[in-house]
Amino acid sequence: PTESTEPLKLTNIIQGQKIISPLTIKGQAPGNWFFEGSFPIKITDSTGNTLGSGTAKSISDWMTSSLVDFTAIITFEETHDTQGFIIFSKDNPSGLPENDQSIKLPIKFETNKR
């Protein structure tokens, strides 16, 4: 899969930010990332274990090559890990590896909740 740092624009999360569950993510992604108006998002710990996943849903017309506004709410398990990733993946209904694209955003977990 191709990893890139573009073309996603996040409006409420930055690299290295501390996050807590449930996490609301807002931003823009290219229309071709969406299939039926959505694309998958996953939250992992630093070793790649999936802590939670969900779907970004378009809030405007996604059948365009322009950037499309999206929102997602992801609930994830607590971890003792302090760092992890939010992985945004282009929806790929074809299953063809050459159409895979993902963006890995390093984040931190808020661990002192109690």
N, C-alpha and C positions, 0 to 999 in steps of 0.2 A: 504493500500500500504506500502511496505517496503521502508524505507528511509535509504540510506547508504551514506557514505562520499567517499567510493571507489565505483566503479572501474573507475570513470571518471578522466581523466587527462586533465586539461585545460592549454593551453600554453600562452594565452595572457590576462587572467583575474584571479584575486585572490580574496579571500573572503574580503569583506569590501571595495573593489575598487569603486571609483565613476565612473558612466557610463552615457553616453549621447546617444540619438537616432540619427541615426540608430547605433546599436551595432553589431560589427563583433565578433563572438566567434570562436575560433579555439581550437582544442584539439583532444583527443582520447577517444573512448568508446569501450567496448567489442562488438564484432561482433553480439552477440545475442541481443543487444539493438536495432539493425536496423531491419526494415522490408522494403523490396524493396529499400534498401539503404538509409533509413532516419529514424529519430525519432523526436518527438515533443519537443519544448522548449517554455517556457512561462515566461514572466516577470510580476511580481505582485508587488503591493504596500505592505506596512507592514500589512494591514488587509486582504490581499488575493485577492483584486480586480485585475483582469487581465488588464494590461496596453498594452500588445502586445504579439504576439505569432508568431512562425515560425517553420521552420524545419531545423534540422541539416542534412546535406547531406554528405554521405561518399565520400572521394576523393581517396579511394583505395578499393580493394575487401572486401566487408563486410561479405561474406559468410565464416567466420572463427571464431574460438573461441578466437583469439588473439585481441589485441587492434587495432582499425581501425581509421585512421585519418578522421576528419570531419571538416566542416566549416559551419557557419550559419550567416545570417544577419537578425537581428530582429529590426523592427521599433516599437517604443512604444510611447504612449501618455505621455505628460508631467504631472507631479503630484506635488502637494505641499508637499507631503510626502518626507522625506529626506532618508528614508530607504525602502528597499524592498528585493525581492528575484528573482533569476533566477532559474527556476525549470526545470530540465532536466528529461524527462520521457522515460523509456524504451518503445519502440513501442510494443503494446500488441494487435495484431489483433484478438487474441482468445477472448478478453474481460473477461477472467477469473481473478478474483481478486488476486489469488495466483501468477499470472505472472506479476502483477504490481510491478514496482520498480521505485523510483524517487530519485533525489538528489536535495536538496534545498540549493542554495548558497546565503548567505546574501550579499547584495551589498548596495551601497549608490547612490542616484541620484544627479547629478550635477544640482543644482537648480538656480544658479545665472547666467543664460545664457544671460540675457538681460542687 
